[in-house]
């Protein structure tokens, strides 16, 4: 009987960190905080960046004359789908009209300070942090034109 009590007590002690979840801080309330001020899905800076990058990629990487002519039917699908304590993200869908006259589904998302360094748009010099204006990274995929299969299958990995 004593062994059973010790085993049960040991199991409860081992499981307690799993059962007791720490209080989560909103991303805006952290020491190195995010501000959750991402551009909207239809912002000109976002659409212009998608068009420029698509045209550049098609010409340079794929030696193609295909270009992005228009983006319409823009809709936000999710904002912060993973909760307020994680990096702010905005997910969007739209219709892309290409130079060959075809229409394709466009999936894209904005991630606050999601640059290559992941340093919250800040410059670290030793132990001193110098804040810089918030920035965002942009990931996008046009259905049927993910030739490198980055978001395969058929742009599904670009969705939340």
DRENFI-592078 format. One line per 8 residues: number of its first residue (from 1); for each residue x, y, z of N, C-alpha, C, O, CB. Coordinates in Angstrom, 3 decimals, decimal comma, padded with zeros to 6 digits. Glycine has a CB too. Layout:
<sites>
NUM> X/Y/Z/X/Y/Z/X/Y/Z/X/Y/Z/X/Y/Z ~ ...
</sites>
This chain:
<sites>
1> 000,820/-001,188/000,000/000,000/000,000/000,000/000,873/001,264/000,000/000,582/002,235/-000,699/-000,938/-000,008/001,208 ~ 001,948/001,227/000,800/002,850/002,362/000,875/003,475/002,652/-000,495/003,623/003,814/-000,875/003,942/002,103/001,918 ~ 003,840/001,603/-001,233/004,430/001,775/-002,564/003,432/002,423/-003,519/003,821/003,234/-004,359/004,898/000,420/-003,126 ~ 002,167/002,080/-003,402/001,123/002,667/-004,245/000,965/004,157/-003,962/000,816/004,953/-004,888/-000,213/001,944/-004,025 ~ 000,996/004,535/-002,688/000,889/005,956/-002,314/002,091/006,731/-002,852/001,933/007,824/-003,396/000,792/006,115/-000,766 ~ 003,310/006,159/-002,698/004,497/006,835/-003,210/004,445/006,969/-004,735/004,824/008,006/-005,280/005,761/006,076/-002,790 ~ 003,983/005,938/-005,410/003,876/005,985/-006,873/002,876/007,050/-007,313/003,146/007,804/-008,248/003,458/004,611/-007,427 ~ 001,723/007,119/-006,646/000,702/008,112/-006,983/001,215/009,520/-006,711/000,993/010,426/-007,516/-000,590/007,853/-006,187
9> 001,894/009,712/-005,594/002,457/011,021/-005,258/003,510/011,422/-006,284/003,534/012,569/-006,730/003,068/011,006/-003,841 ~ 004,365/010,505/-006,655/005,385/010,777/-007,665/004,774/011,141/-009,004/005,272/012,029/-009,696/006,294/009,578/-007,828 ~ 003,707/010,467/-009,372/003,020/010,763/-010,628/002,413/012,160/-010,604/002,499/012,883/-011,596/001,931/009,722/-010,901 ~ 001,808/012,547/-009,501/001,224/013,885/-009,386/002,297/014,967/-009,434/002,107/016,004/-010,070/000,423/014,005/-008,090 ~ 003,413/014,732/-008,768/004,505/015,709/-008,781/005,059/015,848/-010,196/005,328/016,961/-010,648/005,630/015,294/-007,795 ~ 005,229/014,742/-010,891/005,764/014,781/-012,254/004,797/015,457/-013,216/005,238/016,126/-014,150/006,076/013,370/-012,741 ~ 003,487/015,300/-013,013/002,490/015,859/-013,915/002,143/017,304/-013,596/001,530/017,974/-014,427/001,247/015,028/-013,873 ~ 002,511/017,810/-012,427/002,106/019,160/-012,028/002,581/020,258/-012,975/001,810/021,185/-013,224/002,618/019,446/-010,656
17> 003,813/020,218/-013,524/004,180/021,272/-014,473/003,323/021,244/-015,741/003,085/022,285/-016,354/005,644/021,142/-014,847 ~ 002,873/020,081/-016,123/002,042/019,961/-017,315/000,647/020,510/-017,034/000,057/021,182/-017,881/001,963/018,490/-017,780 ~ 000,127/020,227/-015,858/-001,224/020,651/-015,519/-001,308/022,138/-015,203/-002,324/022,768/-015,499/-001,730/019,857/-014,347 ~ -000,281/022,706/-014,619/-000,292/024,120/-014,245/000,315/024,944/-015,372/001,536/025,025/-015,501/000,483/024,352/-012,918 ~ -000,537/025,552/-016,184/-000,044/026,381/-017,265/000,279/027,769/-016,740/-000,491/028,343/-015,971/-001,066/026,457/-018,405 ~ 001,408/028,302/-017,152/001,770/029,638/-016,692/000,837/030,680/-017,303/000,258/030,475/-018,369/003,234/029,953/-017,046 ~ 000,712/031,791/-016,607/-000,096/032,882/-017,141/000,620/033,431/-018,368/001,819/033,709/-018,325/-000,331/034,005/-016,067 ~ -000,105/033,580/-019,434/000,504/034,041/-020,682/000,324/035,542/-020,826/-000,742/036,085/-020,535/-000,106/033,309/-021,893
25> 001,365/036,196/-021,272/001,323/037,630/-021,504/000,949/037,907/-022,944/001,402/037,225/-023,864/002,669/038,280/-021,163 ~ 000,120/038,912/-023,126/-000,161/039,356/-024,490/001,154/039,822/-025,103/002,029/040,326/-024,399/-001,243/040,503/-024,516 ~ 001,289/039,655/-026,387/002,521/040,030/-027,073/002,822/041,523/-026,906/003,984/041,926/-026,943/002,426/039,675/-028,559 ~ 001,787/042,343/-026,724/001,977/043,782/-026,547/002,469/044,146/-025,145/002,948/045,260/-024,930/000,681/044,508/-026,833 ~ 002,356/043,222/-024,192/002,713/043,501/-022,801/004,083/042,957/-022,402/004,475/043,057/-021,239/001,668/042,926/-021,891 ~ 004,797/042,395/-023,336/006,115/041,841/-023,031/007,165/042,943/-022,946/006,923/044,086/-023,335/006,520/040,808/-024,089 ~ 008,314/042,581/-022,438/009,398/043,560/-022,334/009,811/044,043/-023,716/009,944/045,247/-023,936/010,609/042,955/-021,597 ~ 010,012/043,138/-024,631/010,284/043,489/-026,024/009,003/043,207/-026,789/008,851/042,157/-027,414/011,517/042,681/-026,618
33> 008,105/044,144/-026,731/006,729/043,927/-027,159/006,525/044,089/-028,658/007,249/044,814/-029,340/005,828/044,867/-026,437 ~ 005,520/043,392/-029,135/004,982/043,607/-030,468/003,891/044,660/-030,334/003,376/044,872/-029,236/004,431/042,270/-031,105 ~ 003,532/045,321/-031,422/002,469/046,303/-031,305/001,181/045,883/-032,011/000,165/046,566/-031,891/002,937/047,613/-031,854 ~ 001,208/044,776/-032,741/000,028/044,230/-033,432/-000,597/045,222/-034,392/-001,806/045,191/-034,617/-001,010/043,793/-032,424 ~ 000,208/046,094/-034,956/-000,274/047,082/-035,918/000,173/046,676/-037,323/001,031/047,323/-037,924/000,247/048,509/-035,561 ~ -000,414/045,605/-037,831/-000,091/045,126/-039,167/-000,945/045,850/-040,203/-002,078/046,231/-039,908/-000,300/043,604/-039,264 ~ -000,421/046,047/-041,411/-001,246/046,652/-042,458/-002,455/045,764/-042,757/-002,436/044,562/-042,493/-000,414/046,882/-043,744 ~ -003,489/046,364/-043,302/-004,664/045,589/-043,694/-004,356/044,798/-044,953/-003,361/045,050/-045,633/-005,886/046,509/-043,916
41> -005,215/043,846/-045,254/-005,010/042,982/-046,419/-005,006/043,766/-047,734/-004,333/043,379/-048,689/-006,089/041,912/-046,466 ~ -005,757/044,864/-047,778/-005,864/045,623/-049,024/-004,942/046,837/-049,079/-005,101/047,689/-049,954/-007,279/046,071/-049,219 ~ -003,988/046,931/-048,166/-003,058/048,060/-048,147/-002,216/048,065/-049,422/-001,769/047,019/-049,892/-002,146/047,999/-046,896 ~ -002,013/049,250/-049,964/-001,235/049,392/-051,191/000,185/048,873/-051,057/000,730/048,308/-052,006/-001,200/050,828/-051,607 ~ 000,793/049,057/-049,888/002,167/048,579/-049,686/002,234/047,059/-049,760/003,213/046,505/-050,259/002,711/049,061/-048,333 ~ 001,208/046,388/-049,270/001,172/044,922/-049,290/000,967/044,425/-050,712/001,721/043,579/-051,193/000,052/044,386/-048,367 ~ -000,052/044,948/-051,387/-000,357/044,501/-052,749/000,774/044,836/-053,707/001,094/044,042/-054,592/-001,657/045,135/-053,240 ~ 001,387/046,014/-053,538/002,512/046,394/-054,384/003,711/045,475/-054,190/004,409/045,141/-055,147/002,913/047,826/-054,100
49> 003,944/045,070/-052,949/005,063/044,167/-052,670/004,819/042,792/-053,292/005,738/042,184/-053,841/005,278/044,033/-051,151 ~ 003,587/042,307/-053,206/003,267/041,005/-053,821/003,482/041,079/-055,328/004,108/040,196/-055,915/001,800/040,583/-053,504 ~ 002,958/042,136/-055,954/003,077/042,269/-057,410/004,541/042,375/-057,839/004,964/041,724/-058,794/002,295/043,500/-057,899 ~ 005,297/043,188/-057,138/006,704/043,362/-057,478/007,487/042,059/-057,325/008,282/041,697/-058,192/007,324/044,448/-056,606 ~ 007,257/041,367/-056,229/007,986/040,115/-055,998/007,565/039,024/-056,972/008,401/038,239/-057,419/007,770/039,637/-054,568 ~ 006,278/038,965/-057,305/005,828/037,963/-058,271/006,480/038,213/-059,630/007,036/037,300/-060,240/004,285/037,983/-058,401 ~ 006,405/039,461/-060,095/006,979/039,793/-061,399/008,481/039,526/-061,432/008,999/039,001/-062,418/006,701/041,255/-061,741 ~ 009,179/039,887/-060,359/010,614/039,642/-060,298/010,956/038,169/-060,287/011,882/037,730/-060,970/011,192/040,297/-059,087
57> 010,201/037,402/-059,503/010,459/035,960/-059,415/010,193/035,274/-060,745/010,983/034,438/-061,184/009,597/035,325/-058,320 ~ 009,096/035,619/-061,381/008,760/034,982/-062,659/009,819/035,277/-063,716/010,228/034,381/-064,453/007,385/035,456/-063,149 ~ 010,262/036,529/-063,792/011,258/036,886/-064,802/012,635/036,341/-064,509/013,303/035,817/-065,401/011,339/038,364/-064,930 ~ 013,070/036,459/-063,254/014,431/036,073/-062,917/014,568/034,580/-062,666/015,462/033,937/-063,217/014,893/036,834/-061,707 ~ 013,695/034,027/-061,843/013,837/032,613/-061,474/013,326/031,659/-062,532/013,930/030,615/-062,781/013,116/032,347/-060,193 ~ 012,203/032,019/-063,163/011,570/031,071/-064,076/011,650/031,488/-065,530/011,108/030,801/-066,396/010,141/030,885/-063,698 ~ 012,313/032,598/-065,821/012,467/033,087/-067,194/011,112/033,134/-067,910/010,963/032,674/-069,042/013,453/032,191/-067,976 ~ 010,142/033,704/-067,208/008,772/033,755/-067,700/008,364/035,210/-067,908/008,841/036,102/-067,206/007,803/033,047/-066,718
65> 007,486/035,443/-068,871/006,959/036,793/-069,102/005,648/037,018/-068,357/005,039/038,080/-068,482/006,751/037,032/-070,598 ~ 005,214/036,031/-067,588/003,976/036,139/-066,827/004,111/037,225/-065,768/005,119/037,301/-065,065/003,614/034,788/-066,175 ~ 003,088/038,063/-065,662/003,109/039,117/-064,641/001,754/039,198/-063,957/000,746/038,710/-064,469/003,482/040,488/-065,265 ~ 001,754/039,815/-062,808/000,542/039,989/-062,011/-000,076/041,334/-062,397/000,518/042,391/-062,180/000,851/039,920/-060,462 ~ -001,268/041,274/-062,967/-001,926/042,474/-063,480/-002,801/043,139/-062,426/-002,801/044,363/-062,305/-002,761/042,130/-064,698 ~ -003,547/042,342/-061,664/-004,491/042,910/-060,714/-004,725/041,941/-059,550/-004,633/040,722/-059,696/-005,822/043,247/-061,415 ~ -005,029/042,528/-058,396/-005,428/041,749/-057,225/-006,753/042,320/-056,742/-006,841/043,503/-056,412/-004,329/041,790/-056,086 ~ -007,786/041,481/-056,701/-009,093/041,939/-056,241/-009,753/040,860/-055,391/-009,148/039,822/-055,122/-009,994/042,312/-057,439
73> -010,989/041,102/-054,969/-011,730/040,196/-054,082/-010,914/039,856/-052,829/-010,820/038,698/-052,421/-012,107/038,902/-054,834 ~ -010,342/040,875/-052,248/-009,460/040,725/-051,096/-010,293/040,512/-049,832/-011,279/041,210/-049,595/-008,541/041,964/-050,944 ~ -009,877/039,535/-049,029/-010,611/039,222/-047,808/-009,638/038,759/-046,726/-008,760/037,934/-046,979/-011,686/038,139/-048,075 ~ -009,804/039,298/-045,519/-009,032/038,808/-044,382/-009,702/037,544/-043,868/-010,912/037,524/-043,642/-008,922/039,888/-043,254 ~ -008,917/036,493/-043,685/-009,482/035,237/-043,176/-009,214/035,033/-041,695/-010,054/034,471/-040,991/-008,924/034,066/-043,951 ~ -008,058/035,477/-041,205/-007,713/035,305/-039,798/-006,804/036,439/-039,336/-005,973/036,933/-040,098/-007,032/033,943/-039,567 ~ -006,972/036,841/-038,092/-006,043/037,767/-037,449/-005,693/037,169/-036,097/-006,571/036,939/-035,265/-006,658/039,215/-037,303 ~ -004,425/036,923/-035,884/-003,918/036,305/-034,659/-004,617/034,979/-034,351/-005,145/034,802/-033,253/-004,089/037,262/-033,485
81> -004,628/034,055/-035,298/-005,331/032,796/-035,065/-004,716/031,926/-033,974/-005,379/031,028/-033,455/-005,380/032,022/-036,331 ~ -003,462/032,180/-033,623/-002,789/031,362/-032,611/-002,896/031,945/-031,207/-002,322/031,405/-030,262/-001,335/031,197/-032,974 ~ -003,620/033,029/-031,073/-003,817/033,629/-029,757/-003,050/034,923/-029,581/-002,121/035,202/-030,339/-003,413/032,660/-028,687 ~ -003,432/035,726/-028,578/-002,819/037,039/-028,381/-001,430/037,011/-027,766/-000,773/038,049/-027,690/-003,696/037,860/-027,528 ~ -000,965/035,839/-027,322/000,343/035,776/-026,694/001,457/035,421/-027,674/002,623/035,375/-027,284/000,318/034,777/-025,578 ~ 001,126/035,173/-028,924/002,137/034,827/-029,927/002,322/035,964/-030,928/001,615/036,970/-030,862/001,746/033,534/-030,662 ~ 003,251/035,812/-031,837/003,560/036,851/-032,811/002,313/037,187/-033,621/001,673/036,287/-034,163/004,708/036,406/-033,742 ~ 001,957/038,468/-033,713/000,772/038,853/-034,488/000,915/038,503/-035,971/001,940/038,771/-036,598/000,512/040,352/-034,335
89> -000,148/037,894/-036,511/-000,188/037,504/-037,915/-001,564/037,825/-038,485/-002,574/037,744/-037,787/000,141/035,997/-038,085 ~ -001,588/038,188/-039,761/-002,842/038,443/-040,471/-002,828/037,583/-041,745/-001,875/037,632/-042,522/-003,016/039,989/-040,813 ~ -003,888/036,800/-041,948/-003,998/035,922/-043,110/-005,064/036,462/-044,061/-006,130/036,900/-043,630/-004,337/034,472/-042,677 ~ -004,764/036,424/-045,352/-005,645/037,004/-046,350/-005,755/036,098/-047,580/-004,864/035,298/-047,865/-005,143/038,390/-046,754 ~ -006,863/036,245/-048,292/-007,050/035,589/-049,585/-007,508/036,648/-050,577/-008,091/037,662/-050,193/-008,086/034,405/-049,493 ~ -007,240/036,405/-051,851/-007,646/037,329/-052,903/-007,655/036,578/-054,227/-007,299/035,401/-054,299/-006,698/038,567/-052,967 ~ -008,072/037,289/-055,274/-008,017/036,737/-056,617/-006,955/037,505/-057,387/-006,967/038,735/-057,424/-009,408/036,813/-057,329 ~ -006,041/036,769/-057,999/-004,971/037,363/-058,794/-005,301/037,216/-060,269/-005,618/036,123/-060,738/-003,604/036,707/-058,471
97> -005,225/038,314/-060,993/-005,393/038,281/-062,449/-004,010/038,392/-063,065/-003,261/039,321/-062,764/-006,342/039,436/-062,958 ~ -003,674/037,451/-063,922/-002,347/037,395/-064,527/-002,375/037,917/-065,949/-003,441/038,074/-066,543/-001,808/035,972/-064,505 ~ -001,200/038,184/-066,490/-001,085/038,761/-067,827/-001,591/037,835/-068,932/-001,859/038,300/-070,040/000,347/039,121/-068,098 ~ -001,728/036,545/-068,660/-002,274/035,616/-069,653/-003,805/035,569/-069,599/-004,429/034,785/-070,313/-001,700/034,211/-069,433 ~ -004,410/036,418/-068,744/-005,866/036,483/-068,629/-006,469/035,519/-067,621/-007,680/035,539/-067,399/-006,471/036,227/-069,950 ~ -005,662/034,692/-067,018/-006,189/033,721/-066,055/-006,383/034,368/-064,684/-005,744/035,366/-064,349/-005,245/032,508/-065,940 ~ -007,280/033,772/-063,908/-007,536/034,188/-062,529/-007,143/033,027/-061,627/-007,506/031,878/-061,882/-009,046/034,602/-062,312 ~ -006,400/033,336/-060,574/-005,948/032,303/-059,650/-006,124/032,780/-058,211/-006,140/033,980/-057,937/-004,473/031,932/-059,923
105> -006,255/031,823/-057,304/-006,379/032,136/-055,884/-005,023/032,573/-055,345/-003,997/031,962/-055,643/-006,920/030,917/-055,090 ~ -005,033/033,624/-054,560/-003,832/034,152/-053,922/-004,009/034,059/-052,415/-004,982/034,576/-051,866/-003,552/035,622/-054,364 ~ -003,072/033,402/-051,749/-003,045/033,300/-050,282/-001,837/034,106/-049,814/-000,747/033,961/-050,368/-002,967/031,781/-049,786 ~ -002,016/034,945/-048,808/-000,860/035,643/-048,263/-001,061/035,943/-046,785/-002,186/036,004/-046,288/-000,600/036,936/-049,035 ~ 000,060/036,129/-046,099/-000,015/036,465/-044,687/001,085/037,445/-044,313/002,170/037,466/-044,895/000,082/035,204/-043,829 ~ 000,758/038,253/-043,319/001,666/039,260/-042,802/002,070/038,845/-041,394/001,224/038,462/-040,586/001,013/040,681/-042,812 ~ 003,347/038,920/-041,108/003,871/038,532/-039,796/004,657/039,717/-039,252/005,601/040,189/-039,885/004,774/037,236/-039,886 ~ 004,262/040,197/-038,072/004,958/041,342/-037,497/006,393/040,981/-037,159/006,656/039,978/-036,494/004,231/041,844/-036,250
113> 007,313/041,805/-037,621/008,749/041,643/-037,363/009,215/040,224/-037,653/010,017/039,664/-036,906/009,071/042,004/-035,916 ~ 008,719/039,650/-038,721/009,075/038,283/-039,065/010,265/038,211/-039,995/010,363/037,291/-040,807/007,908/037,592/-039,691 ~ 011,171/039,168/-039,888/012,342/039,190/-040,748/013,292/038,046/-040,471/013,032/037,203/-039,612/013,063/040,486/-040,592 ~ 014,367/038,019/-041,181/015,306/036,908/-041,104/015,945/036,800/-039,720/016,296/035,699/-039,294/016,383/037,064/-042,161 ~ 016,100/037,907/-039,021/016,728/037,849/-037,707/015,732/037,533/-036,612/016,102/036,954/-035,590/017,418/039,148/-037,404 ~ 014,461/037,906/-036,807/013,450/037,659/-035,798/013,680/038,455/-034,523/013,296/038,003/-033,444/013,403/036,201/-035,479 ~ 014,297/039,626/-034,617/014,633/040,427/-033,453/013,625/041,531/-033,191/014,019/042,607/-032,742/015,994/041,021/-033,620 ~ 012,376/041,321/-033,444/011,323/042,287/-033,147/011,595/043,660/-033,745/011,219/044,667/-033,145/011,153/042,412/-031,661
121> 012,226/043,731/-034,891/012,500/045,027/-035,497/013,440/045,872/-034,654/013,410/047,099/-034,745/011,213/045,773/-035,722 ~ 014,261/045,252/-033,847/015,148/045,987/-032,953/016,595/045,714/-033,314/016,934/044,693/-033,913/014,882/045,613/-031,489 ~ 017,409/046,633/-032,940/018,839/046,486/-033,140/019,470/046,241/-031,774/019,339/047,066/-030,870/019,456/047,747/-033,843 ~ 020,151/045,110/-031,622/020,791/044,783/-030,352/022,284/045,065/-030,466/022,958/044,556/-031,362/020,534/043,299/-029,958 ~ 022,782/045,868/-029,562/024,218/046,113/-029,480/024,629/045,776/-028,051/024,419/046,567/-027,131/024,593/047,611/-029,865 ~ 025,202/044,621/-027,879/025,529/044,178/-026,534/024,253/043,923/-025,761/023,422/043,125/-026,194/026,405/045,213/-025,810 ~ 024,080/044,571/-024,646/022,882/044,387/-023,839/021,902/045,545/-024,009/020,873/045,585/-023,336/023,258/044,236/-022,375 ~ 022,206/046,477/-024,892/021,346/047,637/-025,092/020,458/047,395/-026,302/020,932/046,959/-027,351/022,185/048,931/-025,273
129> 019,188/047,674/-026,157/018,226/047,483/-027,243/017,803/048,855/-027,767/017,368/049,718/-027,006/016,982/046,659/-026,760 ~ 017,937/049,036/-029,072/017,495/050,264/-029,706/016,277/049,943/-030,562/016,414/049,290/-031,597/018,633/050,907/-030,559 ~ 015,082/050,387/-030,153/013,887/050,050/-030,923/013,891/050,730/-032,291/014,344/051,865/-032,442/012,633/050,446/-030,147 ~ 013,390/050,024/-033,253/013,196/050,568/-034,590/011,724/050,437/-034,927/011,014/049,690/-034,255/014,090/049,839/-035,650 ~ 011,242/051,133/-035,938/009,821/051,031/-036,267/009,433/049,590/-036,590/010,214/048,835/-037,169/009,480/051,946/-037,450 ~ 008,215/049,228/-036,206/007,724/047,873/-036,469/007,722/047,603/-037,965/007,438/048,490/-038,770/006,306/047,676/-035,884 ~ 008,035/046,395/-038,316/008,019/045,994/-039,714/007,235/044,696/-039,819/006,824/044,120/-038,812/009,466/045,829/-040,280 ~ 007,034/044,249/-041,037/006,321/042,997/-041,227/006,951/042,233/-042,371/007,512/042,813/-043,300/004,826/043,243/-041,494
137> 006,847/040,934/-042,282/007,267/040,108/-043,408/006,008/039,653/-044,131/004,917/039,642/-043,561/008,138/038,880/-042,940 ~ 006,174/039,288/-045,363/005,054/038,922/-046,221/005,358/037,589/-046,882/006,385/037,424/-047,540/004,778/040,018/-047,285 ~ 004,455/036,649/-046,699/004,552/035,361/-047,383/003,326/035,240/-048,269/002,218/035,555/-047,834/004,652/034,156/-046,366 ~ 003,504/034,791/-049,498/002,368/034,698/-050,411/002,532/033,503/-051,344/003,636/033,005/-051,561/002,220/035,996/-051,227 ~ 001,403/033,061/-051,885/001,400/031,919/-052,793/000,219/032,063/-053,745/-000,902/032,337/-053,317/001,327/030,570/-052,009 ~ 000,474/031,877/-055,027/-000,587/031,891/-056,030/-000,822/030,451/-056,468/000,093/029,762/-056,920/-000,219/032,811/-057,255 ~ -002,058/030,018/-056,325/-002,424/028,634/-056,617/-002,016/028,242/-058,035/-002,319/028,945/-058,999/-003,931/028,432/-056,428 ~ -001,334/027,122/-058,145/-000,885/026,619/-059,438/000,438/027,191/-059,894/000,984/026,739/-060,901/-001,910/026,902/-060,463
145> 000,972/028,177/-059,180/002,241/028,792/-059,577/003,299/028,696/-058,475/004,247/029,480/-058,453/002,018/030,252/-059,948 ~ 003,137/027,748/-057,575/004,134/027,488/-056,539/005,091/026,441/-057,094/005,106/025,290/-056,657/003,466/027,005/-055,187 ~ 005,882/026,865/-058,060/006,733/025,931/-058,805/007,808/025,273/-057,952/008,251/024,166/-058,255/007,384/026,646/-059,949 ~ 008,231/025,949/-056,886/009,256/025,363/-056,024/008,637/024,559/-054,873/009,357/024,026/-054,028/010,162/026,464/-055,465 ~ 007,322/024,474/-054,844/006,552/023,722/-053,851/006,822/024,220/-052,425/006,794/023,440/-051,473/006,882/022,229/-053,952 ~ 007,076/025,481/-052,293/007,329/026,070/-050,981/006,127/025,916/-050,069/006,278/025,634/-048,881/007,693/027,540/-051,118 ~ 004,925/026,101/-050,621/003,691/026,017/-049,830/002,805/024,856/-050,281/001,583/024,905/-050,143/002,912/027,328/-049,928 ~ 003,431/023,825/-050,814/002,697/022,667/-051,324/001,946/021,960/-050,201/002,362/022,036/-049,045/003,654/021,687/-052,017
153> 000,870/021,288/-050,511/000,251/021,157/-051,823/-000,722/022,306/-052,112/-001,543/022,658/-051,264/-000,474/019,821/-051,924 ~ -000,628/022,863/-053,266/-001,517/023,914/-053,778/-001,740/025,044/-052,768/-002,881/025,418/-052,494/-002,858/023,309/-054,166 ~ -000,662/025,579/-052,221/-000,657/026,717/-051,312/-001,298/026,446/-049,956/-001,579/027,396/-049,225/-001,351/027,854/-051,954 ~ -001,534/025,226/-049,601/-002,156/024,903/-048,326/-001,312/025,327/-047,127/-001,859/025,673/-046,080/-002,425/023,429/-048,255 ~ -000,008/025,306/-047,266/000,874/025,670/-046,152/000,942/027,180/-045,919/001,545/027,616/-044,938/002,268/025,137/-046,407 ~ 000,344/027,980/-046,787/000,277/029,430/-046,591/-000,953/029,825/-045,797/-001,154/031,006/-045,511/000,276/030,149/-047,933 ~ -001,772/028,860/-045,439/-002,998/029,116/-044,662/-002,731/028,844/-043,188/-001,785/028,137/-042,842/-004,182/028,234/-045,172 ~ -003,582/029,417/-042,306/-003,374/029,151/-040,865/-003,722/027,723/-040,492/-003,603/027,342/-039,328/-004,210/030,110/-040,022
</sites>
